[in-house]
Amino acid sequence: MQPGFIVCLLFFGLLAIFPLIIRESYILHVGILCMMYSCYTSSWNLVSGFAGIFGLGFQALAGVGGYVSALLVINRGISPWIGIFIGAFCSMIIGAFFSIPSLKMKEMPYIAISSMCLGEVVRLIVANTPEVTRGEMGLSGMQDFPNIGPLSFSGGNRTSYWYLILVFLILYVTIVNHIVKSPLGRAMNAIRDSQSAAASLGVNVTKTKITIYLISSFMMGVIGGFYAHYMQVLTPSSVLGPLTMTLIVAMVLVGGNATIAGPIIGAFALTITTEFLRIFGDYRLVAYGVIIVLSVIFLPQGIWGTLRLKILPYLNKKSEKSITT
């Protein structure tokens, strides 16, 4: 077995037994948020890190998935298990509506700005249709997920939601790993390095970018639906605001861009750090910003990138020297 695969098994195994050891509701809630943001960052990193498409409006795609699923459950009585995938499909439609015209552009600043506009347009639409979404008053009344065997989600059971988001995280890591190692992944890497060179080698640049954008949109929409039914309340400012996207970008940069493990490490590190910084009250965002700036300055490849490129090779050299002597 490869070392990375063994580390992955140990990590997910630890997450699987964690609720059996720690049963405090608040700690489980923080862990659920860590895994939820890990899914967000893995989805966004698929586009930004591996394909080089720096889109900044992905919180809108997650929000669409959450709102569509919640409205279907509240108004039509559809099961949340079906609602989250219908919502994800709607997120993919919105992603297609945006990506088909905009991703034909080759300059990243234009794509970033246009995606920011997408996020703001969706937020304004939701905020200004209170007769449907209740606007800033907040949409509530979503049902819990129906029970699955011994897993009961009623009453916001933290343990059941823990295992549900853990399953999603394992699926997302598996999907991202499969895509990266597939011909689509090689085409994405070529586009990230040079779109002109990729096109000269026969890569359909526009089709590849749109395909990966739609996959990522669907993934964001599924977790947006999970968020809606787990948190039980949605507001445009909290779900569709730029702060959500800022957190996702920061987590990917701190953990390590264009890696599979980096976004997960960043999501866990910054989510837990945010909880510890609550002791600073209103100054916690300042402390949070300082930590991010210092991380970018001193760890430009992120935590995992620095560990993989600098620390691990150094330790391997030290071990080789000790063996020879």
LINHUWO-V747146 format. One record per residue. N is the residue number from 1. RES is the residue in three letters. SS is DSSP state (helix for helix, strand for strand, loop for the rest). OMEGA is omega in radians with two decimals (* if undefined). Layout:
N_RES_SS_OMEGA, N_RES_SS_OMEGA
This chain:
1_MET_loop_3.08, 2_GLN_loop_-3.13, 3_PRO_helix_-3.14, 4_GLY_helix_3.13, 5_PHE_helix_3.12, 6_ILE_helix_3.11, 7_VAL_helix_3.13, 8_CYS_helix_3.11, 9_LEU_helix_3.13, 10_LEU_helix_-3.12, 11_PHE_helix_-3.12, 12_PHE_helix_3.06, 13_GLY_helix_3.09, 14_LEU_helix_3.11, 15_LEU_helix_-3.11, 16_ALA_helix_-3.10, 17_ILE_helix_-3.06, 18_PHE_helix_-3.13, 19_PRO_helix_3.11, 20_LEU_helix_-3.13, 21_ILE_helix_-3.12, 22_ILE_loop_-3.09, 23_ARG_loop_-3.13, 24_GLU_loop_-3.01, 25_SER_helix_-3.08, 26_TYR_helix_-3.14, 27_ILE_helix_3.09, 28_LEU_helix_3.12, 29_HIS_helix_3.12, 30_VAL_helix_3.10, 31_GLY_helix_3.09, 32_ILE_helix_3.10, 33_LEU_helix_3.11, 34_CYS_helix_-3.12, 35_MET_helix_3.10, 36_MET_helix_3.10, 37_TYR_helix_3.05, 38_SER_helix_3.08, 39_CYS_helix_3.09, 40_TYR_helix_-3.06, 41_THR_helix_3.10, 42_SER_helix_3.12, 43_SER_helix_-3.12, 44_TRP_helix_-3.13, 45_ASN_helix_3.09, 46_LEU_helix_-3.14, 47_VAL_helix_-3.02, 48_SER_helix_-3.06, 49_GLY_loop_-3.04, 50_PHE_loop_3.14, 51_ALA_loop_3.11, 52_GLY_loop_3.12, 53_ILE_loop_-3.02, 54_PHE_loop_3.10, 55_GLY_loop_-3.05, 56_LEU_loop_3.14, 57_GLY_loop_-3.03, 58_PHE_helix_3.07, 59_GLN_helix_3.10, 60_ALA_helix_-3.14, 61_LEU_helix_3.06, 62_ALA_helix_-3.14, 63_GLY_helix_3.10, 64_VAL_helix_3.11, 65_GLY_helix_-3.14, 66_GLY_helix_-3.10, 67_TYR_helix_-3.14, 68_VAL_helix_3.13, 69_SER_helix_-3.12, 70_ALA_helix_-3.12, 71_LEU_helix_3.10, 72_LEU_helix_3.14, 73_VAL_helix_-3.08, 74_ILE_helix_-3.00, 75_ASN_helix_-3.07, 76_ARG_helix_3.12, 77_GLY_loop_3.13, 78_ILE_loop_3.12, 79_SER_loop_3.09, 80_PRO_helix_3.11, 81_TRP_helix_3.09, 82_ILE_helix_-3.07, 83_GLY_helix_-3.09, 84_ILE_helix_-3.13, 85_PHE_helix_3.00, 86_ILE_helix_3.09, 87_GLY_helix_3.11, 88_ALA_helix_3.09, 89_PHE_helix_3.08, 90_CYS_helix_3.07, 91_SER_helix_3.13, 92_MET_helix_3.09, 93_ILE_helix_3.09, 94_ILE_helix_3.09, 95_GLY_helix_3.11, 96_ALA_helix_3.13, 97_PHE_helix_3.13, 98_PHE_helix_-2.94, 99_SER_helix_-3.06, 100_ILE_helix_3.08, 101_PRO_helix_-2.96, 102_SER_helix_-3.08, 103_LEU_loop_2.98, 104_LYS_loop_3.04, 105_MET_loop_-3.10, 106_LYS_loop_-3.10, 107_GLU_loop_-3.08, 108_MET_helix_3.13, 109_PRO_helix_3.14, 110_TYR_helix_3.12, 111_ILE_helix_3.13, 112_ALA_helix_-3.11, 113_ILE_helix_-3.13, 114_SER_helix_3.11, 115_SER_helix_3.04, 116_MET_helix_3.11, 117_CYS_helix_3.09, 118_LEU_helix_3.14, 119_GLY_helix_-3.12, 120_GLU_helix_3.11, 121_VAL_helix_3.13, 122_VAL_helix_3.14, 123_ARG_helix_-3.12, 124_LEU_helix_3.12, 125_ILE_helix_-3.13, 126_VAL_helix_-3.10, 127_ALA_helix_-3.05, 128_ASN_loop_3.01, 129_THR_loop_-3.07, 130_PRO_helix_3.13, 131_GLU_helix_3.12, 132_VAL_helix_-3.01, 133_THR_helix_-3.05, 134_ARG_loop_3.02, 135_GLY_helix_-3.11, 136_GLU_helix_3.05, 137_MET_helix_3.07, 138_GLY_loop_3.09, 139_LEU_strand_-3.11, 140_SER_strand_-3.14, 141_GLY_loop_3.11, 142_MET_loop_3.12, 143_GLN_loop_2.96, 144_ASP_loop_3.05, 145_PHE_loop_3.04, 146_PRO_loop_-3.08, 147_ASN_loop_3.05, 148_ILE_strand_-3.14, 149_GLY_loop_-3.12, 150_PRO_loop_-3.12, 151_LEU_strand_3.13, 152_SER_loop_-3.11, 153_PHE_loop_-3.09, 154_SER_loop_3.14, 155_GLY_loop_3.14, 156_GLY_loop_-3.13, 157_ASN_loop_-3.05, 158_ARG_helix_-3.08, 159_THR_helix_3.14, 160_SER_helix_3.10, 161_TYR_helix_3.08, 162_TRP_helix_-3.09, 163_TYR_helix_3.11, 164_LEU_helix_-3.13, 165_ILE_helix_3.06, 166_LEU_helix_3.09, 167_VAL_helix_3.10, 168_PHE_helix_-3.12, 169_LEU_helix_3.11, 170_ILE_helix_3.09, 171_LEU_helix_-3.11, 172_TYR_helix_3.11, 173_VAL_helix_3.13, 174_THR_helix_-3.14, 175_ILE_helix_-3.13, 176_VAL_helix_3.13, 177_ASN_helix_3.13, 178_HIS_helix_-3.12, 179_ILE_helix_-3.09, 180_VAL_helix_-3.09, 181_LYS_helix_-3.12, 182_SER_loop_3.04, 183_PRO_helix_3.07, 184_LEU_helix_3.12, 185_GLY_helix_3.10, 186_ARG_helix_3.07, 187_ALA_helix_3.09, 188_MET_helix_-3.14, 189_ASN_helix_3.11, 190_ALA_helix_3.12, 191_ILE_helix_3.13, 192_ARG_helix_-3.10, 193_ASP_helix_3.13, 194_SER_loop_-3.14, 195_GLN_helix_-3.14, 196_SER_helix_3.13, 197_ALA_helix_3.12, 198_ALA_helix_3.13, 199_ALA_helix_3.13, 200_SER_helix_3.12, 201_LEU_loop_3.08, 202_GLY_loop_3.11, 203_VAL_loop_3.04, 204_ASN_loop_-2.98, 205_VAL_helix_-3.08, 206_THR_helix_-3.13, 207_LYS_helix_-3.14, 208_THR_helix_-3.12, 209_LYS_helix_-3.13, 210_ILE_helix_-3.14, 211_THR_helix_-3.10, 212_ILE_helix_3.09, 213_TYR_helix_3.14, 214_LEU_helix_3.08, 215_ILE_helix_3.13, 216_SER_helix_3.12, 217_SER_helix_3.13, 218_PHE_helix_-3.14, 219_MET_helix_3.09, 220_MET_helix_-3.12, 221_GLY_helix_3.12, 222_VAL_helix_-3.12, 223_ILE_helix_3.02, 224_GLY_helix_3.07, 225_GLY_helix_3.07, 226_PHE_helix_-3.14, 227_TYR_helix_-3.10, 228_ALA_helix_-3.06, 229_HIS_helix_3.08, 230_TYR_helix_-3.09, 231_MET_helix_3.06, 232_GLN_loop_3.07, 233_VAL_strand_3.13, 234_LEU_strand_3.00, 235_THR_loop_-3.12, 236_PRO_helix_-3.08, 237_SER_helix_-3.10, 238_SER_helix_-3.06, 239_VAL_helix_-3.02, 240_LEU_loop_-3.13, 241_GLY_loop_-3.12, 242_PRO_helix_-3.13, 243_LEU_helix_3.12, 244_THR_helix_3.13, 245_MET_helix_3.10, 246_THR_helix_3.11, 247_LEU_helix_-3.13, 248_ILE_helix_3.13, 249_VAL_helix_-3.13, 250_ALA_helix_-3.12, 251_MET_helix_3.13, 252_VAL_helix_-3.13, 253_LEU_helix_-3.14, 254_VAL_helix_-3.11, 255_GLY_helix_-3.11, 256_GLY_loop_-3.11, 257_ASN_loop_3.08, 258_ALA_loop_3.01, 259_THR_loop_3.13, 260_ILE_helix_-3.09, 261_ALA_helix_-3.04, 262_GLY_helix_3.14, 263_PRO_helix_3.12, 264_ILE_helix_3.09, 265_ILE_helix_3.12, 266_GLY_helix_-3.14, 267_ALA_helix_3.12, 268_PHE_helix_-3.07, 269_ALA_helix_-3.06, 270_LEU_helix_3.09, 271_THR_helix_3.12, 272_ILE_helix_3.12, 273_THR_helix_3.13, 274_THR_helix_3.13, 275_GLU_helix_3.11, 276_PHE_helix_-3.09, 277_LEU_helix_3.11, 278_ARG_helix_3.12, 279_ILE_helix_3.13, 280_PHE_helix_3.11, 281_GLY_helix_-3.09, 282_ASP_helix_-3.12, 283_TYR_helix_-3.06, 284_ARG_helix_3.13, 285_LEU_helix_3.08, 286_VAL_helix_3.11, 287_ALA_helix_3.12, 288_TYR_helix_3.13, 289_GLY_helix_3.12, 290_VAL_helix_3.13, 291_ILE_helix_-3.14, 292_ILE_helix_-3.14, 293_VAL_helix_3.13, 294_LEU_helix_3.13, 295_SER_helix_-3.12, 296_VAL_helix_-3.12, 297_ILE_helix_-3.02, 298_PHE_helix_3.08, 299_LEU_loop_-3.05, 300_PRO_loop_3.08, 301_GLN_loop_-3.10, 302_GLY_helix_-3.11, 303_ILE_helix_-3.09, 304_TRP_helix_3.12, 305_GLY_helix_3.11, 306_THR_helix_3.12, 307_LEU_helix_-3.06, 308_ARG_helix_-3.04, 309_LEU_helix_-3.03, 310_LYS_helix_-3.02, 311_ILE_helix_-3.11, 312_LEU_helix_3.06, 313_PRO_helix_3.12, 314_TYR_helix_3.12, 315_LEU_helix_3.11, 316_ASN_helix_3.11, 317_LYS_helix_3.13, 318_LYS_helix_-3.14, 319_SER_helix_3.11, 320_GLU_helix_3.13, 321_LYS_helix_-3.13, 322_SER_helix_3.13, 323_ILE_helix_-3.11, 324_THR_helix_3.13, 325_THR_loop_*
